[in-house]
Amino acid sequence: MEFTFPFIRFLSLGLLLAAPLLLALCAIVVALGLIAGRIEGWSRFDAVYWAFVTALTVGYGDFRPSTKRSKALAVAITVAGLMFSGILVAITVHSAFEALRRTADPAIIERVR
């Protein structure tokens, strides 16, 4: 428990500070997905679903763009999704390191560095 609460505190603070950027990336994914869905003739739900599956690089393959414009949008969605994922991973790793640094024995921290 002495690690968990500081980790949650640092993670919450990091997510709060990065929230505008994360929300902007989500908005980009949704907007590009809706544009691609309109080009492909998908419903709004299917377009947003496809956009997030593409952004998170899951790629189930149940929806697939067929035009060059939609494929270009898929690349842009993937880039935005990778940035989103990278930011989340960076915040999580930084939070874990800060929580460890503040709660662990200094000798352990020196071995990690």
DRENZAGU-61889 format. One record per residue: x, y, z negated of N, C-alpha, C, CB in turn. Coordinates in Angstrom, 1 decimal, padded with zeros to 4 digits. Atoms other than C-alpha are relative to their C-alpha. Glycine has a CB too. Example, Ala and Ser with C-alpha at 12.3 -4.5 7.8 and 13.67 -1.06 7.14 Angstrom:
! DRENZAGU-61889
n_east n_north n_up ca_east ca_north ca_up c_east c_north c_up cb_east cb_north cb_up
000.9 -001.2 000.0 012.3 -004.5 -007.8 000.9 001.2 000.0 -001.0 000.0 -001.2
-000.9 -001.1 000.0 013.7 -001.1 -007.1 -000.8 001.1 -000.8 000.4 000.5 001.4
This chain:
! DRENZAGU-61889
n_east n_north n_up ca_east ca_north ca_up c_east c_north c_up cb_east cb_north cb_up
000.8 -001.2 000.0 000.0 000.0 000.0 000.8 001.3 000.0 -000.9 000.0 -001.2
-000.8 -001.2 000.1 002.9 002.4 -000.6 000.4 000.4 001.4 001.2 -000.2 -000.8
-000.3 -000.4 -001.4 003.6 002.3 003.2 -001.3 000.4 000.8 000.7 -001.2 000.7
001.2 -000.1 -000.8 000.0 002.1 004.5 -000.6 001.4 -000.1 -001.0 -001.0 -000.5
000.6 -001.3 000.1 -001.4 005.4 003.2 000.9 001.1 000.6 -000.2 000.4 -001.5
-000.8 -001.0 -000.8 001.6 007.5 004.4 -000.1 -000.2 001.5 001.4 000.0 -000.5
000.1 000.3 -001.4 001.4 005.8 007.7 -001.3 000.5 000.6 000.1 -001.5 000.3
001.3 -000.5 -000.5 -002.3 006.5 008.1 -000.1 001.5 000.0 -001.2 -000.5 -000.9
-000.1 -001.4 000.1 -001.7 010.1 007.0 000.7 000.6 001.2 000.6 000.5 -001.3
-000.8 -000.5 -001.1 001.0 010.7 009.6 -000.6 -000.3 001.3 001.4 -000.7 000.0
000.6 000.3 -001.2 -000.9 008.9 012.3 -001.2 000.9 000.2 -000.5 -001.5 000.0
001.1 -000.9 -000.1 -004.0 011.0 011.6 000.4 001.4 000.4 -000.8 000.0 -001.3
-000.5 -001.3 -000.3 -002.0 014.2 011.7 000.5 000.0 001.5 001.1 000.4 -000.9
-000.5 000.0 -001.3 -000.3 013.2 014.9 -001.1 -000.1 001.1 000.9 -001.3 000.2
001.2 000.0 -000.9 -003.6 012.3 016.6 -000.7 001.3 000.0 -000.9 -001.2 -000.4
000.7 -001.3 000.1 -005.1 015.5 015.4 000.8 001.1 000.9 -000.1 000.5 -001.4
-000.8 -000.9 -000.8 -002.2 017.5 016.9 000.0 -000.3 001.5 001.4 000.0 -000.5
000.0 000.4 -001.4 -002.3 015.6 020.2 -001.4 -000.1 000.6 000.7 -001.3 000.1
001.4 000.1 -000.4 -006.1 015.6 020.4 -000.3 000.8 001.3 -000.9 000.4 -001.1
000.3 -000.7 -001.2 -006.3 018.4 023.0 000.6 -000.6 001.3 000.5 001.4 -000.1
-000.6 000.6 -001.1 -003.9 016.7 025.3 -000.6 -001.4 000.3 001.5 -000.2 -000.3
000.7 001.3 -000.2 -005.5 013.2 024.8 -001.3 000.2 000.6 000.0 -000.7 -001.3
001.3 -000.2 -000.6 -008.9 014.6 025.5 000.1 000.5 001.4 -000.8 001.1 -000.9
-000.2 -000.5 -001.4 -007.7 016.4 028.6 000.3 -001.2 000.9 001.1 001.1 000.1
-000.3 001.1 -000.8 -006.2 013.2 029.9 -001.3 -000.9 000.2 001.1 -000.9 -000.6
001.2 000.7 -000.2 -009.5 011.4 029.2 -000.9 000.6 001.0 -000.7 -000.2 -001.4
000.9 -000.7 -000.9 -011.4 014.1 031.0 000.5 -000.1 001.5 000.0 001.5 -000.4
-000.5 000.2 -001.4 -009.1 013.7 034.0 -000.3 -001.3 000.5 001.6 000.2 000.0
000.4 001.3 -000.4 -009.7 010.0 034.1 -001.4 -000.1 000.3 000.4 -001.0 -001.2
001.4 000.1 -000.3 -013.4 010.4 033.9 -000.3 000.8 001.3 -000.8 000.7 -001.2
000.3 -000.8 -001.2 -013.5 013.2 036.6 000.5 -000.7 001.2 000.7 001.4 -000.2
-000.5 000.7 -001.2 -011.3 011.3 039.0 -000.7 -001.3 000.3 001.5 -000.3 -000.2
000.8 001.2 -000.2 -013.3 008.1 038.4 -001.3 000.3 000.6 -000.2 -000.7 -001.4
001.3 -000.4 -000.5 -016.5 009.9 039.1 000.1 000.4 001.5 -000.6 001.1 -000.7
-000.3 -000.4 -001.4 -015.0 011.3 042.4 000.2 -001.3 000.8 001.2 000.9 000.1
-000.2 001.3 -000.7 -013.8 007.8 043.4 -001.3 -000.8 000.1 001.1 -000.8 -000.7
001.3 000.7 -000.1 -017.2 006.3 042.5 -000.9 000.6 001.0 -000.6 000.1 -001.4
000.9 -000.6 -001.0 -019.0 008.8 044.6 000.5 -000.4 001.4 000.0 001.6 -000.1
-000.5 000.4 -001.3 -016.7 008.0 047.6 -000.4 -001.4 000.3 001.6 000.2 000.0
000.2 001.4 -000.2 -017.2 004.3 047.0 -001.5 -000.4 -000.1 000.8 -000.8 -001.0
001.4 000.3 000.1 -020.9 004.5 046.3 -000.4 -000.8 -001.3 -000.5 -000.8 001.2
000.2 000.7 001.3 -020.7 003.1 042.7 -000.9 000.9 -000.8 001.3 -000.3 -000.7
000.8 -000.8 001.0 -023.0 004.1 039.9 001.0 000.8 -000.9 -000.9 -000.9 -000.9
-000.8 -000.8 000.9 -021.7 006.6 037.4 000.7 -000.9 -001.1 -000.7 001.1 -000.7
-000.5 000.9 001.0 -021.3 003.9 034.7 001.1 -000.8 000.6 -001.1 -000.9 -000.6
-001.0 000.9 -000.6 -019.4 001.6 037.1 001.3 000.8 000.3 -000.6 -000.6 001.3
-001.2 -000.8 -000.3 -017.1 004.5 038.2 000.8 000.3 -001.2 -000.5 001.3 000.7
-000.8 -000.3 001.3 -016.2 005.5 034.6 000.6 -001.3 -000.5 -000.9 000.6 -001.0
-000.5 001.3 000.4 -015.8 001.8 033.7 001.3 -000.3 000.8 -001.0 -001.1 000.2
-001.1 000.3 -000.9 -013.5 001.3 036.7 001.2 000.9 -000.3 -000.4 000.1 001.5
-001.1 -000.9 000.2 -011.5 004.4 035.9 000.7 -000.3 -001.3 -000.6 001.4 -000.2
-000.7 000.4 001.2 -010.8 003.3 032.3 000.7 -001.3 000.1 -001.0 000.0 -001.2
-000.6 001.3 -000.2 -010.0 -000.2 033.3 001.3 000.2 000.8 -000.9 -001.0 000.8
-001.2 -000.4 -000.8 -007.5 001.3 035.9 001.0 000.8 -000.9 -000.4 000.8 001.2
-000.9 -000.9 000.8 -006.1 003.9 033.5 000.7 -000.8 -001.1 -000.8 001.1 -000.7
-000.6 000.8 001.0 -005.4 001.3 030.8 000.7 -001.2 000.6 -001.0 -000.5 -001.0
-000.8 001.1 -000.8 -003.8 -001.0 033.5 -000.5 -001.4 -000.3 001.4 000.1 -000.3
000.6 001.3 000.2 -006.2 -003.8 032.7 -000.2 -000.7 001.4 -001.3 000.0 -000.8
000.2 000.5 -001.4 -007.4 -004.2 036.3 -000.7 -001.3 000.1 001.3 000.0 000.7
000.8 001.2 -000.1 -010.1 -006.8 036.1 -000.2 -000.4 001.5 -001.3 000.1 -000.7
000.2 000.3 -001.4 -010.6 -006.6 039.9 -001.5 -000.1 000.4 000.7 -001.2 000.3
001.4 000.1 -000.3 -014.4 -006.6 039.7 -000.5 001.2 000.9 -000.9 -000.1 -001.2
000.2 -001.1 -000.9 -014.4 -003.1 041.4 001.3 000.3 000.6 -000.6 001.2 -000.8
-001.2 -000.3 -000.7 -011.9 -002.2 044.0 -000.2 001.1 001.0 000.6 -001.3 000.7
000.1 -001.1 -001.0 -011.4 001.0 046.0 000.3 -000.5 001.4 000.8 001.2 -000.3
-000.2 000.4 -001.3 -011.6 000.5 049.7 000.5 001.1 001.0 -001.3 -000.6 000.6
-000.4 -001.1 -000.8 -010.8 003.9 051.1 001.4 000.5 -000.5 -001.0 001.2 000.1
-001.3 -000.6 000.4 -007.4 005.7 051.2 -000.2 001.0 -001.1 000.7 000.6 001.2
000.2 -001.1 001.0 -008.8 008.6 049.2 -000.2 -000.6 -001.4 -001.2 000.9 000.3
000.3 000.6 001.3 -010.1 006.3 046.4 001.3 -000.7 -000.5 -001.1 -001.1 000.2
-001.3 000.6 000.5 -006.8 004.4 046.3 001.0 001.0 -000.5 000.6 -000.8 001.2
-000.9 -001.1 000.5 -004.9 007.7 045.9 -000.5 000.4 -001.3 000.0 001.2 001.0
000.6 -000.4 001.3 -007.3 008.6 043.1 000.4 -001.1 -001.1 -001.5 000.2 000.1
-000.3 001.1 000.9 -006.6 005.2 041.5 001.5 000.2 -000.5 -000.1 -001.4 000.7
-001.3 -000.2 000.4 -002.9 006.0 041.5 000.1 001.2 -001.1 000.9 000.4 001.2
000.1 -001.1 000.9 -003.6 009.4 039.8 -000.6 -000.4 -001.4 -000.8 001.2 000.6
000.6 000.5 001.3 -005.8 007.7 037.2 000.9 -000.9 -000.7 -001.3 -000.8 000.4
-001.0 000.8 000.6 -003.1 005.2 036.5 001.1 000.8 -000.7 000.6 -001.0 001.0
-001.1 -000.8 000.6 -000.5 007.9 035.9 -000.6 000.7 -001.3 000.4 001.1 001.0
000.6 -000.7 001.2 -002.9 009.8 033.5 -000.2 -001.1 -001.1 -001.4 000.6 000.4
000.1 001.0 001.0 -003.6 006.5 031.7 001.3 -000.4 -000.6 -000.7 -001.2 000.6
-001.4 000.3 000.6 000.1 005.7 031.3 000.5 001.1 -000.9 001.0 -000.3 001.2
-000.4 -001.1 000.9 000.7 009.1 029.9 -000.8 -000.1 -001.3 -000.3 001.4 000.7
000.8 000.2 001.2 -002.2 008.6 027.5 000.5 -001.1 -000.9 -001.5 -000.3 000.4
-000.5 001.2 000.8 -000.9 005.2 026.4 001.3 000.3 -000.6 000.1 -001.2 000.9
-001.3 -000.3 000.4 002.6 006.5 026.1 000.0 001.0 -001.2 000.8 000.6 001.1
000.2 -001.0 001.1 001.5 009.4 023.8 -000.4 -000.8 -001.2 -000.9 001.1 000.4
000.5 000.8 001.1 -000.4 007.0 021.6 001.1 -000.9 -000.6 -001.2 -000.9 000.4
-001.1 000.9 000.5 002.5 004.6 021.3 001.1 000.9 -000.7 000.7 -000.8 001.1
-001.0 -000.9 000.7 004.9 007.5 020.5 -000.5 000.5 -001.3 000.3 001.2 000.9
000.6 -000.5 001.3 002.6 008.9 017.8 000.1 -001.1 -001.0 -001.4 000.5 000.2
000.1 001.2 000.9 002.2 005.4 016.3 001.4 -000.3 -000.5 -000.6 -001.2 000.6
-001.4 000.3 000.4 006.0 004.7 016.3 000.6 001.1 -001.0 000.9 -000.2 001.2
-000.5 -001.1 000.9 006.8 008.1 014.8 -000.6 -000.1 -001.3 -000.2 001.4 000.7
000.7 000.1 001.3 004.2 007.7 012.1 000.5 -001.1 -000.8 -001.5 -000.2 000.2
-000.5 001.1 000.7 005.5 004.3 011.2 001.4 000.3 -000.6 000.1 -001.3 000.9
-001.3 -000.3 000.5 009.1 005.5 011.0 000.0 001.1 -001.1 000.8 000.6 001.2
000.1 -001.0 001.1 008.2 008.6 008.9 -000.5 -000.6 -001.3 -000.9 001.1 000.4
000.6 000.7 001.2 006.1 006.4 006.5 001.1 -000.9 -000.6 -001.2 -000.8 000.3
-001.1 000.8 000.4 009.0 004.0 006.3 001.1 000.8 -000.7 000.6 -000.9 001.1
-001.1 -000.9 000.5 011.6 006.8 005.8 -000.4 000.5 -001.4 000.2 001.1 000.9
000.4 -000.6 001.3 009.6 008.2 002.9 -000.3 -001.0 -001.1 -001.3 000.9 000.2
000.4 001.0 001.1 008.7 005.0 001.1 001.1 -001.1 -000.2 -001.3 -000.7 000.4
-000.9 001.1 000.1 011.6 002.6 001.7 001.3 000.4 -000.7 000.4 -000.5 001.4
-001.3 -000.2 000.6 014.9 002.3 000.0 001.0 000.6 001.0 000.6 -001.4 -000.5
-000.9 -000.7 -001.0 017.6 004.6 001.7 000.9 -001.0 000.6 000.7 001.1 -000.7
-001.0 000.9 -000.6 019.9 001.6 002.3 -000.7 -000.7 001.1 000.5 -001.0 -001.1
000.7 000.7 -001.1 017.2 -000.1 004.4 000.0 001.0 001.2 -001.4 -000.4 -000.4
000.1 -001.0 -001.1 016.8 003.1 006.5 001.3 000.1 000.7 -000.4 001.4 -000.5
-001.4 000.0 -000.7 020.6 003.2 007.2 000.2 -001.2 000.9 001.1 000.2 -001.1
-000.2 001.2 -000.8 020.5 -000.3 008.5 -000.9 000.1 001.2 -000.4 -001.3 -000.8
000.9 -000.1 -001.1 017.6 000.5 010.8 000.6 001.0 001.1 -001.4 000.5 -000.4
-000.6 -001.0 -000.9 019.5 003.5 012.3 001.2 -000.6 000.7 000.4 001.3 -000.7
